[in-house]
Amino acid sequence: MGLVKISDELHEEIRKSSSVMSRSINSQVEFWIKTGMLAELNPTLTFNEILQQRLRDENVSLEGIIHEGKS
């Protein structure tokens, strides 16, 4: 594992966003890096399409949960 130097301002924004997203700071950075890499490799996909693909890749299914809430 290596260290990456970032500005104090960016670190503060990561800290705040990680709190909102219920992730550790390291997990938030990893999420943004992976998503950014996928965005660069797939410039025609939207952010939501990238997230949907990542969820499919991990076999995450929200169908039952989504439909349960629609009563």
Predicted model as a PDB file, atoms N, CA, C, CB and O in Angstrom, pLDDT in the B-factor column:
MODEL        1                                                                  
ATOM      1  N   MET A   1       0.855  -1.169   0.000  1.00 70.00           N  
ATOM      2  CA  MET A   1       0.000   0.000   0.000  1.00 70.00           C  
ATOM      3  C   MET A   1       0.898   1.227   0.000  1.00 70.00           C  
ATOM      4  CB  MET A   1      -0.971   0.000   1.224  1.00 70.00           C  
ATOM      5  O   MET A   1       1.873   1.300   0.747  1.00 70.00           O  
ATOM      6  N   GLY A   2       0.561   2.174  -0.834  1.00 78.00           N  
ATOM      7  CA  GLY A   2       1.332   3.400  -0.901  1.00 78.00           C  
ATOM      8  C   GLY A   2       0.540   4.578  -0.375  1.00 78.00           C  
ATOM      9  O   GLY A   2      -0.662   4.491  -0.128  1.00 78.00           O  
ATOM     10  N   LEU A   3       1.240   5.664  -0.215  1.00 84.00           N  
ATOM     11  CA  LEU A   3       0.597   6.897   0.225  1.00 84.00           C  
ATOM     12  C   LEU A   3       0.448   7.836  -0.954  1.00 84.00           C  
ATOM     13  CB  LEU A   3       1.399   7.570   1.357  1.00 84.00           C  
ATOM     14  O   LEU A   3       1.303   7.885  -1.838  1.00 84.00           O  
ATOM     15  N   VAL A   4      -0.633   8.570  -0.958  1.00 84.00           N  
ATOM     16  CA  VAL A   4      -0.885   9.555  -1.998  1.00 84.00           C  
ATOM     17  C   VAL A   4      -1.057  10.900  -1.313  1.00 84.00           C  
ATOM     18  CB  VAL A   4      -2.144   9.183  -2.860  1.00 84.00           C  
ATOM     19  O   VAL A   4      -1.856  11.031  -0.385  1.00 84.00           O  
ATOM     20  N   LYS A   5      -0.315  11.892  -1.764  1.00 92.00           N  
ATOM     21  CA  LYS A   5      -0.446  13.225  -1.192  1.00 92.00           C  
ATOM     22  C   LYS A   5      -1.557  13.973  -1.917  1.00 92.00           C  
ATOM     23  CB  LYS A   5       0.893  14.003  -1.280  1.00 92.00           C  
ATOM     24  O   LYS A   5      -1.580  14.041  -3.146  1.00 92.00           O  
ATOM     25  N   ILE A   6      -2.472  14.531  -1.140  1.00 92.00           N  
ATOM     26  CA  ILE A   6      -3.549  15.353  -1.696  1.00 92.00           C  
ATOM     27  C   ILE A   6      -3.624  16.626  -0.865  1.00 92.00           C  
ATOM     28  CB  ILE A   6      -4.930  14.587  -1.698  1.00 92.00           C  
ATOM     29  O   ILE A   6      -3.080  16.698   0.237  1.00 92.00           O  
ATOM     30  N   SER A   7      -4.294  17.612  -1.401  1.00 95.00           N  
ATOM     31  CA  SER A   7      -4.420  18.884  -0.692  1.00 95.00           C  
ATOM     32  C   SER A   7      -5.309  18.711   0.541  1.00 95.00           C  
ATOM     33  CB  SER A   7      -4.997  19.976  -1.628  1.00 95.00           C  
ATOM     34  O   SER A   7      -6.137  17.803   0.613  1.00 95.00           O  
ATOM     35  N   ASP A   8      -5.113  19.599   1.491  1.00 95.00           N  
ATOM     36  CA  ASP A   8      -5.951  19.581   2.692  1.00 95.00           C  
ATOM     37  C   ASP A   8      -7.413  19.824   2.332  1.00 95.00           C  
ATOM     38  CB  ASP A   8      -5.471  20.638   3.704  1.00 95.00           C  
ATOM     39  O   ASP A   8      -8.311  19.246   2.944  1.00 95.00           O  
ATOM     40  N   GLU A   9      -7.650  20.680   1.339  1.00 96.00           N  
ATOM     41  CA  GLU A   9      -9.017  20.984   0.932  1.00 96.00           C  
ATOM     42  C   GLU A   9      -9.714  19.746   0.365  1.00 96.00           C  
ATOM     43  CB  GLU A   9      -9.021  22.112  -0.102  1.00 96.00           C  
ATOM     44  O   GLU A   9     -10.867  19.470   0.698  1.00 96.00           O  
ATOM     45  N   LEU A  10      -9.006  19.001  -0.496  1.00 95.00           N  
ATOM     46  CA  LEU A  10      -9.588  17.782  -1.056  1.00 95.00           C  
ATOM     47  C   LEU A  10      -9.814  16.746   0.031  1.00 95.00           C  
ATOM     48  CB  LEU A  10      -8.687  17.208  -2.153  1.00 95.00           C  
ATOM     49  O   LEU A  10     -10.836  16.061   0.028  1.00 95.00           O  
ATOM     50  N   HIS A  11      -8.883  16.623   0.950  1.00 94.00           N  
ATOM     51  CA  HIS A  11      -9.046  15.667   2.054  1.00 94.00           C  
ATOM     52  C   HIS A  11     -10.297  15.993   2.860  1.00 94.00           C  
ATOM     53  CB  HIS A  11      -7.803  15.676   2.974  1.00 94.00           C  
ATOM     54  O   HIS A  11     -11.033  15.091   3.260  1.00 94.00           O  
ATOM     55  N   GLU A  12     -10.539  17.276   3.098  1.00 96.00           N  
ATOM     56  CA  GLU A  12     -11.728  17.682   3.852  1.00 96.00           C  
ATOM     57  C   GLU A  12     -13.005  17.317   3.098  1.00 96.00           C  
ATOM     58  CB  GLU A  12     -11.695  19.193   4.133  1.00 96.00           C  
ATOM     59  O   GLU A  12     -13.971  16.856   3.706  1.00 96.00           O  
ATOM     60  N   GLU A  13     -13.017  17.519   1.783  1.00 95.00           N  
ATOM     61  CA  GLU A  13     -14.197  17.162   0.988  1.00 95.00           C  
ATOM     62  C   GLU A  13     -14.417  15.650   0.993  1.00 95.00           C  
ATOM     63  CB  GLU A  13     -14.047  17.673  -0.459  1.00 95.00           C  
ATOM     64  O   GLU A  13     -15.555  15.185   1.053  1.00 95.00           O  
ATOM     65  N   ILE A  14     -13.339  14.895   0.930  1.00 95.00           N  
ATOM     66  CA  ILE A  14     -13.450  13.423   0.998  1.00 95.00           C  
ATOM     67  C   ILE A  14     -13.996  13.011   2.357  1.00 95.00           C  
ATOM     68  CB  ILE A  14     -12.068  12.743   0.744  1.00 95.00           C  
ATOM     69  O   ILE A  14     -14.858  12.137   2.443  1.00 95.00           O  
ATOM     70  N   ARG A  15     -13.498  13.637   3.416  1.00 94.00           N  
ATOM     71  CA  ARG A  15     -13.967  13.311   4.764  1.00 94.00           C  
ATOM     72  C   ARG A  15     -15.466  13.567   4.885  1.00 94.00           C  
ATOM     73  CB  ARG A  15     -13.199  14.132   5.819  1.00 94.00           C  
ATOM     74  O   ARG A  15     -16.200  12.735   5.419  1.00 94.00           O  
ATOM     75  N   LYS A  16     -15.921  14.722   4.388  1.00 96.00           N  
ATOM     76  CA  LYS A  16     -17.349  15.044   4.470  1.00 96.00           C  
ATOM     77  C   LYS A  16     -18.182  14.085   3.623  1.00 96.00           C  
ATOM     78  CB  LYS A  16     -17.598  16.490   4.021  1.00 96.00           C  
ATOM     79  O   LYS A  16     -19.215  13.600   4.086  1.00 96.00           O  
ATOM     80  N   SER A  17     -17.758  13.805   2.408  1.00 95.00           N  
ATOM     81  CA  SER A  17     -18.538  12.916   1.541  1.00 95.00           C  
ATOM     82  C   SER A  17     -18.541  11.489   2.075  1.00 95.00           C  
ATOM     83  CB  SER A  17     -17.982  12.939   0.112  1.00 95.00           C  
ATOM     84  O   SER A  17     -19.539  10.780   1.944  1.00 95.00           O  
ATOM     85  N   SER A  18     -17.426  11.059   2.680  1.00 95.00           N  
ATOM     86  CA  SER A  18     -17.400   9.701   3.225  1.00 95.00           C  
ATOM     87  C   SER A  18     -18.389   9.558   4.373  1.00 95.00           C  
ATOM     88  CB  SER A  18     -15.986   9.337   3.698  1.00 95.00           C  
ATOM     89  O   SER A  18     -18.973   8.492   4.569  1.00 95.00           O  
ATOM     90  N   SER A  19     -18.575  10.630   5.127  1.00 95.00           N  
ATOM     91  CA  SER A  19     -19.552  10.598   6.210  1.00 95.00           C  
ATOM     92  C   SER A  19     -20.971  10.471   5.657  1.00 95.00           C  
ATOM     93  CB  SER A  19     -19.431  11.859   7.078  1.00 95.00           C  
ATOM     94  O   SER A  19     -21.767   9.679   6.161  1.00 95.00           O  
ATOM     95  N   VAL A  20     -21.281  11.242   4.634  1.00 95.00           N  
ATOM     96  CA  VAL A  20     -22.607  11.193   4.015  1.00 95.00           C  
ATOM     97  C   VAL A  20     -22.875   9.813   3.417  1.00 95.00           C  
ATOM     98  CB  VAL A  20     -22.735  12.276   2.927  1.00 95.00           C  
ATOM     99  O   VAL A  20     -23.983   9.289   3.528  1.00 95.00           O  
ATOM    100  N   MET A  21     -21.860   9.228   2.785  1.00 93.00           N  
ATOM    101  CA  MET A  21     -22.022   7.954   2.098  1.00 93.00           C  
ATOM    102  C   MET A  21     -21.784   6.751   3.014  1.00 93.00           C  
ATOM    103  CB  MET A  21     -21.082   7.889   0.922  1.00 93.00           C  
ATOM    104  O   MET A  21     -21.815   5.611   2.550  1.00 93.00           O  
ATOM    105  N   SER A  22     -21.547   6.986   4.302  1.00 94.00           N  
ATOM    106  CA  SER A  22     -21.292   5.927   5.288  1.00 94.00           C  
ATOM    107  C   SER A  22     -20.135   5.022   4.865  1.00 94.00           C  
ATOM    108  CB  SER A  22     -22.553   5.088   5.496  1.00 94.00           C  
ATOM    109  O   SER A  22     -20.214   3.797   4.958  1.00 94.00           O  
ATOM    110  N   ARG A  23     -19.066   5.656   4.402  1.00 94.00           N  
ATOM    111  CA  ARG A  23     -17.865   4.930   4.008  1.00 94.00           C  
ATOM    112  C   ARG A  23     -16.696   5.492   4.804  1.00 94.00           C  
ATOM    113  CB  ARG A  23     -17.606   5.039   2.466  1.00 94.00           C  
ATOM    114  O   ARG A  23     -16.746   6.622   5.290  1.00 94.00           O  
ATOM    115  N   SER A  24     -15.654   4.698   4.930  1.00 95.00           N  
ATOM    116  CA  SER A  24     -14.419   5.232   5.480  1.00 95.00           C  
ATOM    117  C   SER A  24     -13.820   6.189   4.453  1.00 95.00           C  
ATOM    118  CB  SER A  24     -13.417   4.087   5.846  1.00 95.00           C  
ATOM    119  O   SER A  24     -14.194   6.166   3.280  1.00 95.00           O  
ATOM    120  N   ILE A  25     -12.899   7.019   4.894  1.00 94.00           N  
ATOM    121  CA  ILE A  25     -12.238   7.931   3.965  1.00 94.00           C  
ATOM    122  C   ILE A  25     -11.540   7.132   2.873  1.00 94.00           C  
ATOM    123  CB  ILE A  25     -11.227   8.838   4.706  1.00 94.00           C  
ATOM    124  O   ILE A  25     -11.640   7.476   1.695  1.00 94.00           O  
ATOM    125  N   ASN A  26     -10.835   6.072   3.249  1.00 93.00           N  
ATOM    126  CA  ASN A  26     -10.142   5.250   2.252  1.00 93.00           C  
ATOM    127  C   ASN A  26     -11.116   4.614   1.265  1.00 93.00           C  
ATOM    128  CB  ASN A  26      -9.326   4.163   2.944  1.00 93.00           C  
ATOM    129  O   ASN A  26     -10.836   4.556   0.068  1.00 93.00           O  
ATOM    130  N   SER A  27     -12.255   4.140   1.757  1.00 94.00           N  
ATOM    131  CA  SER A  27     -13.253   3.535   0.867  1.00 94.00           C  
ATOM    132  C   SER A  27     -13.841   4.565  -0.087  1.00 94.00           C  
ATOM    133  CB  SER A  27     -14.372   2.884   1.684  1.00 94.00           C  
ATOM    134  O   SER A  27     -14.118   4.257  -1.246  1.00 94.00           O  
ATOM    135  N   GLN A  28     -14.033   5.794   0.403  1.00 94.00           N  
ATOM    136  CA  GLN A  28     -14.568   6.842  -0.465  1.00 94.00           C  
ATOM    137  C   GLN A  28     -13.580   7.156  -1.583  1.00 94.00           C  
ATOM    138  CB  GLN A  28     -14.882   8.114   0.348  1.00 94.00           C  
ATOM    139  O   GLN A  28     -13.971   7.294  -2.742  1.00 94.00           O  
ATOM    140  N   VAL A  29     -12.307   7.269  -1.236  1.00 94.00           N  
ATOM    141  CA  VAL A  29     -11.281   7.538  -2.246  1.00 94.00           C  
ATOM    142  C   VAL A  29     -11.228   6.396  -3.258  1.00 94.00           C  
ATOM    143  CB  VAL A  29      -9.896   7.736  -1.581  1.00 94.00           C  
ATOM    144  O   VAL A  29     -11.155   6.639  -4.462  1.00 94.00           O  
ATOM    145  N   GLU A  30     -11.264   5.158  -2.778  1.00 93.00           N  
ATOM    146  CA  GLU A  30     -11.224   4.008  -3.680  1.00 93.00           C  
ATOM    147  C   GLU A  30     -12.431   4.000  -4.613  1.00 93.00           C  
ATOM    148  CB  GLU A  30     -11.168   2.703  -2.879  1.00 93.00           C  
ATOM    149  O   GLU A  30     -12.296   3.704  -5.800  1.00 93.00           O  
ATOM    150  N   PHE A  31     -13.606   4.321  -4.084  1.00 93.00           N  
ATOM    151  CA  PHE A  31     -14.815   4.391  -4.905  1.00 93.00           C  
ATOM    152  C   PHE A  31     -14.641   5.420  -6.014  1.00 93.00           C  
ATOM    153  CB  PHE A  31     -16.043   4.740  -4.039  1.00 93.00           C  
ATOM    154  O   PHE A  31     -14.914   5.134  -7.180  1.00 93.00           O  
ATOM    155  N   TRP A  32     -14.183   6.626  -5.649  1.00 94.00           N  
ATOM    156  CA  TRP A  32     -14.008   7.683  -6.645  1.00 94.00           C  
ATOM    157  C   TRP A  32     -12.949   7.322  -7.678  1.00 94.00           C  
ATOM    158  CB  TRP A  32     -13.636   8.987  -5.963  1.00 94.00           C  
ATOM    159  O   TRP A  32     -13.115   7.619  -8.861  1.00 94.00           O  
ATOM    160  N   ILE A  33     -11.869   6.688  -7.251  1.00 94.00           N  
ATOM    161  CA  ILE A  33     -10.818   6.304  -8.198  1.00 94.00           C  
ATOM    162  C   ILE A  33     -11.342   5.265  -9.184  1.00 94.00           C  
ATOM    163  CB  ILE A  33      -9.585   5.755  -7.449  1.00 94.00           C  
ATOM    164  O   ILE A  33     -11.170   5.411 -10.394  1.00 94.00           O  
ATOM    165  N   LYS A  34     -11.979   4.223  -8.671  1.00 94.00           N  
ATOM    166  CA  LYS A  34     -12.502   3.175  -9.560  1.00 94.00           C  
ATOM    167  C   LYS A  34     -13.544   3.730 -10.524  1.00 94.00           C  
ATOM    168  CB  LYS A  34     -13.113   2.034  -8.737  1.00 94.00           C  
ATOM    169  O   LYS A  34     -13.532   3.418 -11.715  1.00 94.00           O  
ATOM    170  N   THR A  35     -14.444   4.553  -9.997  1.00 95.00           N  
ATOM    171  CA  THR A  35     -15.486   5.131 -10.842  1.00 95.00           C  
ATOM    172  C   THR A  35     -14.874   6.063 -11.883  1.00 95.00           C  
ATOM    173  CB  THR A  35     -16.516   5.888  -9.986  1.00 95.00           C  
ATOM    174  O   THR A  35     -15.291   6.058 -13.041  1.00 95.00           O  
ATOM    175  N   GLY A  36     -13.902   6.851 -11.485  1.00 96.00           N  
ATOM    176  CA  GLY A  36     -13.225   7.743 -12.422  1.00 96.00           C  
ATOM    177  C   GLY A  36     -12.479   6.994 -13.505  1.00 96.00           C  
ATOM    178  O   GLY A  36     -12.500   7.399 -14.668  1.00 96.00           O  
ATOM    179  N   MET A  37     -11.818   5.906 -13.139  1.00 96.00           N  
ATOM    180  CA  MET A  37     -11.112   5.090 -14.133  1.00 96.00           C  
ATOM    181  C   MET A  37     -12.101   4.507 -15.138  1.00 96.00           C  
ATOM    182  CB  MET A  37     -10.317   3.956 -13.445  1.00 96.00           C  
ATOM    183  O   MET A  37     -11.847   4.515 -16.342  1.00 96.00           O  
ATOM    184  N   LEU A  38     -13.233   4.001 -14.638  1.00 96.00           N  
ATOM    185  CA  LEU A  38     -14.252   3.452 -15.534  1.00 96.00           C  
ATOM    186  C   LEU A  38     -14.832   4.535 -16.436  1.00 96.00           C  
ATOM    187  CB  LEU A  38     -15.371   2.789 -14.726  1.00 96.00           C  
ATOM    188  O   LEU A  38     -15.129   4.276 -17.602  1.00 96.00           O  
ATOM    189  N   ALA A  39     -14.994   5.742 -15.908  1.00 96.00           N  
ATOM    190  CA  ALA A  39     -15.511   6.849 -16.715  1.00 96.00           C  
ATOM    191  C   ALA A  39     -14.529   7.200 -17.830  1.00 96.00           C  
ATOM    192  CB  ALA A  39     -15.780   8.086 -15.832  1.00 96.00           C  
ATOM    193  O   ALA A  39     -14.944   7.480 -18.955  1.00 96.00           O  
ATOM    194  N   GLU A  40     -13.244   7.187 -17.529  1.00 97.00           N  
ATOM    195  CA  GLU A  40     -12.247   7.473 -18.565  1.00 97.00           C  
ATOM    196  C   GLU A  40     -12.229   6.390 -19.635  1.00 97.00           C  
ATOM    197  CB  GLU A  40     -10.859   7.609 -17.943  1.00 97.00           C  
ATOM    198  O   GLU A  40     -12.057   6.683 -20.818  1.00 97.00           O  
ATOM    199  N   LEU A  41     -12.405   5.148 -19.222  1.00 97.00           N  
ATOM    200  CA  LEU A  41     -12.390   4.031 -20.173  1.00 97.00           C  
ATOM    201  C   LEU A  41     -13.689   3.910 -20.962  1.00 97.00           C  
ATOM    202  CB  LEU A  41     -12.125   2.734 -19.439  1.00 97.00           C  
ATOM    203  O   LEU A  41     -13.720   3.298 -22.029  1.00 97.00           O  
ATOM    204  N   ASN A  42     -14.756   4.495 -20.434  1.00 96.00           N  
ATOM    205  CA  ASN A  42     -16.085   4.402 -21.062  1.00 96.00           C  
ATOM    206  C   ASN A  42     -16.716   5.786 -21.125  1.00 96.00           C  
ATOM    207  CB  ASN A  42     -17.009   3.417 -20.278  1.00 96.00           C  
ATOM    208  O   ASN A  42     -17.697   6.044 -20.428  1.00 96.00           O  
ATOM    209  N   PRO A  43     -16.174   6.680 -21.941  1.00 96.00           N  
ATOM    210  CA  PRO A  43     -16.632   8.075 -21.932  1.00 96.00           C  
ATOM    211  C   PRO A  43     -18.077   8.283 -22.382  1.00 96.00           C  
ATOM    212  CB  PRO A  43     -15.743   8.883 -22.802  1.00 96.00           C  
ATOM    213  O   PRO A  43     -18.632   9.360 -22.168  1.00 96.00           O  
ATOM    214  N   THR A  44     -18.689   7.292 -22.990  1.00 97.00           N  
ATOM    215  CA  THR A  44     -20.079   7.459 -23.431  1.00 97.00           C  
ATOM    216  C   THR A  44     -21.087   7.063 -22.357  1.00 97.00           C  
ATOM    217  CB  THR A  44     -20.326   6.639 -24.680  1.00 97.00           C  
ATOM    218  O   THR A  44     -22.282   7.314 -22.513  1.00 97.00           O  
ATOM    219  N   LEU A  45     -20.621   6.446 -21.268  1.00 97.00           N  
ATOM    220  CA  LEU A  45     -21.532   6.028 -20.196  1.00 97.00           C  
ATOM    221  C   LEU A  45     -21.745   7.162 -19.206  1.00 97.00           C  
ATOM    222  CB  LEU A  45     -20.984   4.786 -19.469  1.00 97.00           C  
ATOM    223  O   LEU A  45     -20.835   7.945 -18.932  1.00 97.00           O  
ATOM    224  N   THR A  46     -22.959   7.238 -18.674  1.00 97.00           N  
ATOM    225  CA  THR A  46     -23.242   8.204 -17.613  1.00 97.00           C  
ATOM    226  C   THR A  46     -22.761   7.623 -16.282  1.00 97.00           C  
ATOM    227  CB  THR A  46     -24.771   8.551 -17.554  1.00 97.00           C  
ATOM    228  O   THR A  46     -22.433   6.441 -16.181  1.00 97.00           O  
ATOM    229  N   PHE A  47     -22.730   8.478 -15.279  1.00 95.00           N  
ATOM    230  CA  PHE A  47     -22.371   8.029 -13.936  1.00 95.00           C  
ATOM    231  C   PHE A  47     -23.292   6.900 -13.479  1.00 95.00           C  
ATOM    232  CB  PHE A  47     -22.434   9.201 -12.942  1.00 95.00           C  
ATOM    233  O   PHE A  47     -22.831   5.889 -12.949  1.00 95.00           O  
ATOM    234  N   ASN A  48     -24.598   7.079 -13.689  1.00 94.00           N  
ATOM    235  CA  ASN A  48     -25.563   6.051 -13.278  1.00 94.00           C  
ATOM    236  C   ASN A  48     -25.350   4.743 -14.021  1.00 94.00           C  
ATOM    237  CB  ASN A  48     -26.985   6.541 -13.506  1.00 94.00           C  
ATOM    238  O   ASN A  48     -25.489   3.672 -13.431  1.00 94.00           O  
ATOM    239  N   GLU A  49     -25.017   4.807 -15.300  1.00 94.00           N  
ATOM    240  CA  GLU A  49     -24.752   3.583 -16.064  1.00 94.00           C  
ATOM    241  C   GLU A  49     -23.509   2.871 -15.536  1.00 94.00           C  
ATOM    242  CB  GLU A  49     -24.582   3.908 -17.560  1.00 94.00           C  
ATOM    243  O   GLU A  49     -23.468   1.642 -15.486  1.00 94.00           O  
ATOM    244  N   ILE A  50     -22.511   3.632 -15.149  1.00 95.00           N  
ATOM    245  CA  ILE A  50     -21.302   3.032 -14.578  1.00 95.00           C  
ATOM    246  C   ILE A  50     -21.635   2.337 -13.271  1.00 95.00           C  
ATOM    247  CB  ILE A  50     -20.209   4.098 -14.353  1.00 95.00           C  
ATOM    248  O   ILE A  50     -21.183   1.218 -13.030  1.00 95.00           O  
ATOM    249  N   LEU A  51     -22.430   2.996 -12.416  1.00 92.00           N  
ATOM    250  CA  LEU A  51     -22.808   2.369 -11.150  1.00 92.00           C  
ATOM    251  C   LEU A  51     -23.646   1.118 -11.372  1.00 92.00           C  
ATOM    252  CB  LEU A  51     -23.575   3.357 -10.280  1.00 92.00           C  
ATOM    253  O   LEU A  51     -23.451   0.111 -10.691  1.00 92.00           O  
ATOM    254  N   GLN A  52     -24.577   1.174 -12.320  1.00 89.00           N  
ATOM    255  CA  GLN A  52     -25.396  -0.003 -12.623  1.00 89.00           C  
ATOM    256  C   GLN A  52     -24.522  -1.161 -13.089  1.00 89.00           C  
ATOM    257  CB  GLN A  52     -26.448   0.332 -13.697  1.00 89.00           C  
ATOM    258  O   GLN A  52     -24.754  -2.308 -12.705  1.00 89.00           O  
ATOM    259  N   GLN A  53     -23.526  -0.869 -13.908  1.00 91.00           N  
ATOM    260  CA  GLN A  53     -22.620  -1.919 -14.381  1.00 91.00           C  
ATOM    261  C   GLN A  53     -21.826  -2.508 -13.224  1.00 91.00           C  
ATOM    262  CB  GLN A  53     -21.664  -1.366 -15.450  1.00 91.00           C  
ATOM    263  O   GLN A  53     -21.652  -3.724 -13.144  1.00 91.00           O  
ATOM    264  N   ARG A  54     -21.347  -1.656 -12.331  1.00 90.00           N  
ATOM    265  CA  ARG A  54     -20.588  -2.153 -11.170  1.00 90.00           C  
ATOM    266  C   ARG A  54     -21.469  -3.037 -10.293  1.00 90.00           C  
ATOM    267  CB  ARG A  54     -20.025  -0.972 -10.339  1.00 90.00           C  
ATOM    268  O   ARG A  54     -21.014  -4.061  -9.785  1.00 90.00           O  
ATOM    269  N   LEU A  55     -22.731  -2.642 -10.116  1.00 88.00           N  
ATOM    270  CA  LEU A  55     -23.647  -3.464  -9.321  1.00 88.00           C  
ATOM    271  C   LEU A  55     -23.908  -4.805  -9.999  1.00 88.00           C  
ATOM    272  CB  LEU A  55     -24.973  -2.724  -9.095  1.00 88.00           C  
ATOM    273  O   LEU A  55     -23.933  -5.842  -9.335  1.00 88.00           O  
ATOM    274  N   ARG A  56     -24.103  -4.790 -11.324  1.00 87.00           N  
ATOM    275  CA  ARG A  56     -24.291  -6.051 -12.064  1.00 87.00           C  
ATOM    276  C   ARG A  56     -23.057  -6.936 -11.953  1.00 87.00           C  
ATOM    277  CB  ARG A  56     -24.602  -5.769 -13.549  1.00 87.00           C  
ATOM    278  O   ARG A  56     -23.174  -8.148 -11.773  1.00 87.00           O  
ATOM    279  N   ASP A  57     -21.875  -6.335 -12.058  1.00 89.00           N  
ATOM    280  CA  ASP A  57     -20.632  -7.102 -11.962  1.00 89.00           C  
ATOM    281  C   ASP A  57     -20.513  -7.817 -10.620  1.00 89.00           C  
ATOM    282  CB  ASP A  57     -19.430  -6.186 -12.168  1.00 89.00           C  
ATOM    283  O   ASP A  57     -19.892  -8.876 -10.528  1.00 89.00           O  
ATOM    284  N   GLU A  58     -21.109  -7.235  -9.578  1.00 87.00           N  
ATOM    285  CA  GLU A  58     -21.070  -7.840  -8.242  1.00 87.00           C  
ATOM    286  C   GLU A  58     -22.328  -8.654  -7.942  1.00 87.00           C  
ATOM    287  CB  GLU A  58     -20.895  -6.756  -7.182  1.00 87.00           C  
ATOM    288  O   GLU A  58     -22.534  -9.093  -6.811  1.00 87.00           O  
ATOM    289  N   ASN A  59     -23.166  -8.851  -8.957  1.00 85.00           N  
ATOM    290  CA  ASN A  59     -24.406  -9.618  -8.815  1.00 85.00           C  
ATOM    291  C   ASN A  59     -25.332  -9.062  -7.733  1.00 85.00           C  
ATOM    292  CB  ASN A  59     -24.078 -11.060  -8.503  1.00 85.00           C  
ATOM    293  O   ASN A  59     -25.972  -9.819  -7.003  1.00 85.00           O  
ATOM    294  N   VAL A  60     -25.396  -7.741  -7.638  1.00 84.00           N  
ATOM    295  CA  VAL A  60     -26.296  -7.093  -6.689  1.00 84.00           C  
ATOM    296  C   VAL A  60     -27.661  -6.975  -7.346  1.00 84.00           C  
ATOM    297  CB  VAL A  60     -25.755  -5.689  -6.249  1.00 84.00           C  
ATOM    298  O   VAL A  60     -27.782  -6.454  -8.455  1.00 84.00           O  
ATOM    299  N   SER A  61     -28.691  -7.461  -6.656  1.00 80.00           N  
ATOM    300  CA  SER A  61     -30.043  -7.370  -7.182  1.00 80.00           C  
ATOM    301  C   SER A  61     -30.907  -6.623  -6.181  1.00 80.00           C  
ATOM    302  CB  SER A  61     -30.626  -8.776  -7.478  1.00 80.00           C  
ATOM    303  O   SER A  61     -31.052  -7.037  -5.031  1.00 80.00           O  
ATOM    304  N   LEU A  62     -31.473  -5.527  -6.631  1.00 71.00           N  
ATOM    305  CA  LEU A  62     -32.342  -4.733  -5.772  1.00 71.00           C  
ATOM    306  C   LEU A  62     -33.803  -4.882  -6.162  1.00 71.00           C  
ATOM    307  CB  LEU A  62     -31.940  -3.272  -5.825  1.00 71.00           C  
ATOM    308  O   LEU A  62     -34.665  -4.211  -5.595  1.00 71.00           O  
ATOM    309  N   GLU A  63     -34.092  -5.744  -7.114  1.00 73.00           N  
ATOM    310  CA  GLU A  63     -35.466  -5.891  -7.614  1.00 73.00           C  
ATOM    311  C   GLU A  63     -36.459  -6.158  -6.500  1.00 73.00           C  
ATOM    312  CB  GLU A  63     -35.537  -7.012  -8.629  1.00 73.00           C  
ATOM    313  O   GLU A  63     -37.467  -5.458  -6.402  1.00 73.00           O  
ATOM    314  N   GLY A  64     -36.207  -7.146  -5.660  1.00 65.00           N  
ATOM    315  CA  GLY A  64     -37.135  -7.480  -4.584  1.00 65.00           C  
ATOM    316  C   GLY A  64     -37.293  -6.354  -3.596  1.00 65.00           C  
ATOM    317  O   GLY A  64     -38.395  -6.093  -3.113  1.00 65.00           O  
ATOM    318  N   ILE A  65     -36.209  -5.690  -3.296  1.00 69.00           N  
ATOM    319  CA  ILE A  65     -36.244  -4.579  -2.325  1.00 69.00           C  
ATOM    320  C   ILE A  65     -37.011  -3.408  -2.895  1.00 69.00           C  
ATOM    321  CB  ILE A  65     -34.818  -4.135  -1.939  1.00 69.00           C  
ATOM    322  O   ILE A  65     -37.817  -2.793  -2.197  1.00 69.00           O  
ATOM    323  N   ILE A  66     -36.770  -3.094  -4.152  1.00 67.00           N  
ATOM    324  CA  ILE A  66     -37.431  -1.962  -4.806  1.00 67.00           C  
ATOM    325  C   ILE A  66     -38.927  -2.192  -4.886  1.00 67.00           C  
ATOM    326  CB  ILE A  66     -36.858  -1.734  -6.210  1.00 67.00           C  
ATOM    327  O   ILE A  66     -39.715  -1.287  -4.609  1.00 67.00           O  
ATOM    328  N   HIS A  67     -39.322  -3.400  -5.263  1.00 65.00           N  
ATOM    329  CA  HIS A  67     -40.743  -3.691  -5.439  1.00 65.00           C  
ATOM    330  C   HIS A  67     -41.473  -3.830  -4.105  1.00 65.00           C  
ATOM    331  CB  HIS A  67     -40.915  -4.962  -6.251  1.00 65.00           C  
ATOM    332  O   HIS A  67     -42.683  -3.612  -4.039  1.00 65.00           O  
ATOM    333  N   GLU A  68     -40.750  -4.191  -3.039  1.00 61.00           N  
ATOM    334  CA  GLU A  68     -41.381  -4.273  -1.715  1.00 61.00           C  
ATOM    335  C   GLU A  68     -41.868  -2.917  -1.264  1.00 61.00           C  
ATOM    336  CB  GLU A  68     -40.408  -4.843  -0.686  1.00 61.00           C  
ATOM    337  O   GLU A  68     -42.922  -2.817  -0.635  1.00 61.00           O  
ATOM    338  N   GLY A  69     -41.123  -1.870  -1.570  1.00 56.00           N  
ATOM    339  CA  GLY A  69     -41.469  -0.520  -1.135  1.00 56.00           C  
ATOM    340  C   GLY A  69     -42.626   0.074  -1.899  1.00 56.00           C  
ATOM    341  O   GLY A  69     -43.180   1.088  -1.475  1.00 56.00           O  
ATOM    342  N   LYS A  70     -43.011  -0.524  -3.017  1.00 61.00           N  
ATOM    343  CA  LYS A  70     -44.116   0.002  -3.842  1.00 61.00           C  
ATOM    344  C   LYS A  70     -45.392  -0.756  -3.531  1.00 61.00           C  
ATOM    345  CB  LYS A  70     -43.784  -0.103  -5.359  1.00 61.00           C  
ATOM    346  O   LYS A  70     -45.772  -1.671  -4.262  1.00 61.00           O  
ATOM    347  N   SER A  71     -46.038  -0.385  -2.470  1.00 55.00           N  
ATOM    348  CA  SER A  71     -47.285  -1.080  -2.084  1.00 55.00           C  
ATOM    349  C   SER A  71     -48.486  -0.232  -2.377  1.00 55.00           C  
ATOM    350  CB  SER A  71     -47.272  -1.450  -0.605  1.00 55.00           C  
ATOM    351  O   SER A  71     -49.614  -0.651  -2.120  1.00 55.00           O  
TER     352      SER A  71                                                      
ENDMDL                                                                          
END                                                                             
